[in-house]
């Protein structure tokens, strides 16, 4: 941990409570969900600013978080999948907490903030968190029920024996969900919340130094495990299923995957559709996790209130990407469509002039870095590739950015962590699924099909404007060449992105491609 002593007037620099939620799509009451029970986030939104159209830079954990935490887009970080570390590629880039340390902040994290392997203790964090809670037994992470622990252990042993190290990359993960009558701290997010609260108590002993306290929740990432009381908040018969469960008409054959991440779980079909009964159970499990995390966020904010520091603390809540829950017929993140790239994002500051508003302004997770710098009276580093959204806190309806940008390498022929397909993937039950995908692509691109291109070099770049989403599929070896395929969706008439209209609107495609080529720098 870094130990940097900088003289600072704490009154001029607010504290920051920085809350990250893994795999959370905007499935919250404050976002209009007809079913989600999320009273604490709803309350925060009622007194803060809710961003209705916030987007990640890539719909997978590590690239998304690396981009947010560095203020640099994936094309700059070079990080496009989960199995390469940020510091391997960018040893000298200055992260948000690292920058705050240099300007007098104490920085500390609990839980998942960076992706695993990118925790960056040496540069980004000035102190360690509390590691135990008085009167609470140290957590044994994972499933609470012995039968599920046994299933996971046996599954892993079997897969490791067959596939070696490759199996440790998620080929065996136990059941997809668990409902156990246990206290909140029996699972990792509840336990980490207690650790964060104890850490906050220690931070209050340094009133002359502002803090950046980051708390990262693992749910609702798979596996969907939450205490029974959160499952009991829902009547399964009232849970709505996805409105649109088919791939977009005329959509890119490579635009959707085969729900690989979910299918690694025990009890999930390895091929074919996820049936209606199982689909309802899975969405119930996801919602239970959403409510579980919401309750932990409520505890954290209550602790901040009790500390007496909320009046000088910024609260930021963000999700790293969205998630398909049967939408377009798939389960998981890892696409270039609205359902995967749009994220929940709520900001509360002590001095904001407009409270309880919702803004339609297009913002991106890469905008968080410069915004927190501005709010903290800290200079914005020159490498940052986002725009500060601070003006929106006082005037959320003003004219704002014209576009938001995301990207994803071919979802159909990548593993669920966005890394290239391994031999083990082709040898498992995924082999036939991968073959089906290849057949689908060759049917759409009979003259362009080449495994090396589609599996290793093809990337979808997507731009969301006020009205449209365009997805531009390019060969990374020649990004200046004409696109291999283009998808265009009109959100005014087709908010669920059910029909690609690119072939019907060549002039509009040409206009949007011109805007796309101008890039993020031209959006303000």
N, C-alpha and C positions, 0 to 999 in steps of 0.2 A: 504494500500500500504506500502511496505517496504521502509525504509529510511536507507540505509547503506552507510556510507562514507568510501571510500577506495581511497587512493592516487594512481594515475595511470598516466602514460605518454600516453596521447591520441594518440600520433604519433605512438606508438608501438601497439596499438590496434585499428583495423579498426572498423568503424561503420558497422551495418548490417541492411539492408532493407530486411525483411522476408515476402514474399508474398505467401499467401495460397489461393487456389481456390477450391471451393467445387464441387464435382461431375464432374470435368473436365477430360475427357479422352484425349488422345493426338490428338484431333481434331483441329489441328492448321496448318497453312500454312507451318511453319518450320518443322513440322512432316510429311509433304507430303499430307496433306488433299487437295483434288482437289477443294474444295469449300469454306473452312473456310477463313474468312477475319480477319486476326490477325496481322496487320502490326507492332504493337508495340512489341509483343513477338517475331515476326520474326526478328525484328531489334536487339533485345537483344540477340537472339541466334546467329546472324551473328557476334557479337562481344564477345560472351561468349562461353560456352560449353553446348551443348545440349546432354542429356543422352537419347539415343534411347531405352534403356531397363532398365528402373527404375520401381520398384515394391513396392506396399504397403504391409503391414503385414496382413491386413484384410480389405476386400472391404466394409467397413461401417465406418461412420464418427467417432464415439467416440473411438472405439478401435484403428483405424488407427492413429488418431491425438494423442491419449495418448501414443502410441508406439513411434511416431516420437518425441514428446516433452519430453519424458523421456529417450529416447535411449534404451528402454527395449521392448522386444517382448511380444505379447499377453500372451504367456505361463508364463511370469514373472509378468506382470501387473495383470493378472487374469481377464482382462476386455475384454469380448467377445460380448457385446451388448451395446445398447445406453442408457439403463435404470439403470445403476449403475455408480457411480462416481469414478473417479480415486482415490481421497483421501479417500473414504470409504475403498478401497482395499489396497492402498499404501500411507498411511499417511506421510511417511518419505522419499519417493523417491524424488530425486533432479531433477527438470526439467531443461531444457536447459536455459530458461531465469533466473531461480533462481540461477543456477550455474554462469551465467554471472554477475549477481548482486554481487555475492560474490567476483568477480574478477574485480570490478570497473565499471561495465556497468550500465547505465540508461536503464531500460526496460519498454516498454509501448506498448499496443496493441489497435487496432481499428478493429471492426468487428469480424468475426468468425475465431479464431485461434485454441484454444481448442474447443471442442464441448460444446454446451450449458450445463451448470451445472458443467463444469470442468474449469471455467475461472480462478480460482486459484489466485484471486487478492491478497490474504494475503501473498503468498509466491513467486509468479512468476513475479510480476510487481512492480517496484519501484516507479511508478508515474501513475497518471490518465491521459488519453488523453484530449484534448480539447473537450468540449461538445457542442459547438455551433459555427456557422460560420457567421461572419458579413454579413448582408444583405441577408441571406438565411433563409427562414422559417424552423423551426424545423420539421423534417420529421415525418409524420405519416406512419408507415411501412405498407407494404402489397400492395394490388391492388390500382391502381390509378383511375380506372373507377368505378363509383357508382354502375352500374349494377353487376359488379363482386364482389364488397364489399357486396352487398345485397345477392347474391347467397351464398357466403361464410358464412355470418352471419346466414342465414336461415338454411343452411345445418348443421352447427354446433349445432344450437338450437335443431333441429330435432334429431340429433344423440345423443346429450347429454341427452335429455329427454328419449331416448330409452335405452342407454347403460351406462349412468353415466360417471364416471371418465375415463373409457376405451376409450370413444369417443375422449377425449382430446389428445390421443396418435396418432392422424393422421387419424382417421376414417372419418373425414370431413374436407376438405382443400380448397374448392372452385374450380374454374376452373384450368386446368393444365397450362394455358398460358394466356398472355395478351399482346396486342399491343396497346399502347396508345401514342398519340402525346404529349409527356411531356419532360421536360429537364432531363438530366441524374440524377440530384440530387433529382428528384421526387421519385426515388426508392432507396433502402437502400444502394446498392453498390456505387452509385454515391455520395450519401450524406456522406457515411463513407470515401470515398476518399478525400472529402473536409476537413473532420475532421482530417484525417491523415496528409494532407498537412499543416493545421494549427498547428498540433502537431509538425511536423517537424520544423516549424518556431520557436517554443519555444525551441526545442532541440538545435537549432543552437546558442542559447544564452548561452549555456554551452560548449564552444569549448574545454575546458580542460577535458571533460568527454565523452568517447565513448558511443554510443547508440545502442540499439537493438529495432528497430521499426517494429512491426508486423502489417500487414494489411491483413485481411481475407475477401475474397469475398464469398457471399452466392450463387451467380449464377455461373454456370448453374444448381444448385440444383433446383428441383421443388419447387415452381411453376415457370415456365419459363416466367418471366415478364421482358420486356426490352422496352425501348423507340422505337417508330416507325422507327426512322431513321436507327436503326440497323437491323430491319426486312427488310427495303428497300434495304439493301446491297445485298440481295439474290433474284434470280429468282426462285420461287418454282419449276418450271418445270425442272430446271437444278440440283436440289439437288439429289444426288445419295442415294438410299436406301441401306440397309445392303446387303452385298454380299451373306451371308449364313444365312438363316432364319429358319433353322431346327436344332433340337437338335442333338448333335453328335451321329453318329451311334455307337451302343453298349455302349453309355455313361451311367453314373450312373443315375438311375431314380430320385435320390434325388439331382442331380447336378444343376438343374434349378428350379426357382420359377415360380409363375403364375402372375408375374408383379403386385404384390399386391400394391406397393407404388404408381404406376401410376393410378391404378384402383380406388383408393380412391377419385380421382379428379372428379369434376362434368363434365359430358359430355363424360366420358370415359366408354366404355363397361365394365360391371362387369363380363362378361364371354366371352369366344370365342376370336377370333383373333382381333387385332387392324387393321382395314381396310386400304387399300393403300392410300386413300385420307387423312384420319386422320393421318396416319403414316408420310406422307409428311409434314403435318402441324406441327406435333410435332417435327420433326427433324428441320424444319425451325425455330421453337421457340427456340430450343436448340442452334442452330447456332447464332441466334440473341443475345442470352445471352452471348455466347462466345465472340462475337464481342464487346458487351457492356462492358464486363469485361476487354477485351484487351484495350479498349479505356481508362478505368480508370487506368490501369497499366501504360499506356503511360503518363497520367497526373501526376501520382506519380513520375515516373522516371524523367519527365521534371522538376518537383519541386525540386527534388534532385539535378539535374544539376544546376538549378538557385540558389540553396543554396550555391554552390561552394564546396560541400562536397563529390561529387561523386568520386573524386580522392582518397578518403580514405574510401570508402563504398563498402562492399560486397553486391551483390544483389542475392537473391535466390528466385526462383519461383517454387512452387510445387503444384500438385493436390493430394487430399487425397485418391483417388481411381478412377478407370475407371467407365464406364457406358455402358450398353447394349442399343443400339437404334434400337431394332428389331433384333439384332444379336442373333443367335441361337433361334430366335422366342420369345425373352423376352425383356422387357423394365425395366431397373433399374440396380443397382449395385448388390452386395450381391451374387456373385458366386466365385468359385475358378479358373475360366478360365482367359485366357490372357486378354480378353476385359475388365474384371472388375478389375484385379490386376495391370495392367500396367498403369503408370501415366506419365504425362508430368513433366519434371524436367529440369530446366535451371539454370546455375550458371554463374555469372560474378564477377570477382574480379579485382582489380586494377593492380595486379602484375602477373596474369596468363600469361604464355609464349605462349600458343596456343589459337588463337581466331577464332571464326567462325567454329569450328570443331564440328563433331558429333561423339560420342563414342558408340561402341557396348558393352562396359563393363557392366556387370550385377551389378547393384547397388540397394539398398533398402532405403526406407525412414528412416529406423532406422540408416542409415549411416550419416544422416545430423548432428546429435548431435556431434559425435566425429570430423567430418570434420570442423564444425564451431569452435569448440574448438581449433583445430590445427591452423586454419587460424587466430584466434584471440590471439594466444600465451597464451592460457589458458589450464591448465592440463585437461586431459580426465578422468572423474570419473571412478572408478573401476566397477560400476554397468552397464556401457554401453555395449550393445550387438551388436553394429554395427562396421563397419570398415571405417576409414577415407578414403575418395576418393580423397584427396588433390593431390596425385601424378598424378592422371588423368588430372588435370588442365594444367599440363605442357607436359604430354605425354599420350594423350587419347587412343592411340592404344596399349599400353603395356598389357601384360598378366595380367588378373585380377581375380576376384572371379569366382569360378566354379559353383555357384548356388545362387539363391534368393528364399526366403521362404515366403509363405503366408498361411492363413488358414481361414476357415469359417464353423460355425456350420450349419448343414443341411439346405440349403437355401429353400428347398421345404416345410418344415414343421416348419418354423420360420416366425415371422412377419418381415416386411421390415426393422426394426431396429435391427434384429437378436435376439430379445428376444423370449422366448417361446410363443407359441400360447395362446392367452387369450380366455376365454369363449365367449367374445363378438365377436371375429373374426369368431368363428364357427357359431354364430347366425346371422351374417350379410350375404350379398351376397357372402362372401368368403367361406361359408360353403360348397357349391357344388364344388368350386375349390379345396378346401382342400381334399374333398373326392376323386376327380379325381386323385390328387397327390398320395393319399394313395393307390388307386387301382393300379396306375402305379408301385409303389414301391413293393406292395405285389405280383404283377405279376413277377417282376424281382427277388424278394427274397422270394419265397413262404415258404421256411423253416426257414427264419431268421426274418420275419416280426414280430415286437413287437412294439406297439406304444410308449411305454416308451423309448425304445432304440432309435428309429429313430427320435422321436420328442425332446427328452431331452438330449441325450448323444452322438449322432453321430456327428462327426466333420470330415470335409475334410481338410487334410493337403496337401499343394501343393508345389512342388519344381520345379523351372524353371532353367534348365541348358542352356548351349549354344545352344543345338539342341532340347532338349526335355522338355515337361512338364509332370510330373507325379502327379496324385492326389491320395492320400492314405486315404481311408475312414476308420476311427477307432472309436471304442467305448471308450469314454474318461474314463470310469471306469477301463479300463485295456489297457493302451496304449502300453504295451509290447506284447500284443496278436497279432496274425496275422491279417492283414487288412480284413475288411468285403468286400471291393471291391477296385479295382485299375483301374485308367484310365491312359492311356499313349498316348501322342500326339507327333508326329514327326514334328517339325516346319520347317524342311528342305523341306519336301514334302507336308505338310498340315498346313500352317501358320494360317488358320482360325479354327483349331481344330475341324474338321468335323467328324473325325473317331477315336475311341478308338482302339488302336492296341495292348493293353496289352495281350489279349488272344493269339495273334499271335507271341509275342516276350517274352516268359517266361525268357529266359536268360538275356535279356536286363532289364526286370522288376526286376529281382533278383539283378543285378548290380546297378541299380538306387536306389533300396530300401536300399542297403548297404550304398550308398552315403547319402541317406536321413537320415538314422539312425545316421550317423556321425555328422549331424547337421551343424548349421551355423559356429561353431567354426573351422570346417575343410575346409572352402571354400577358404582360402588364403594360 
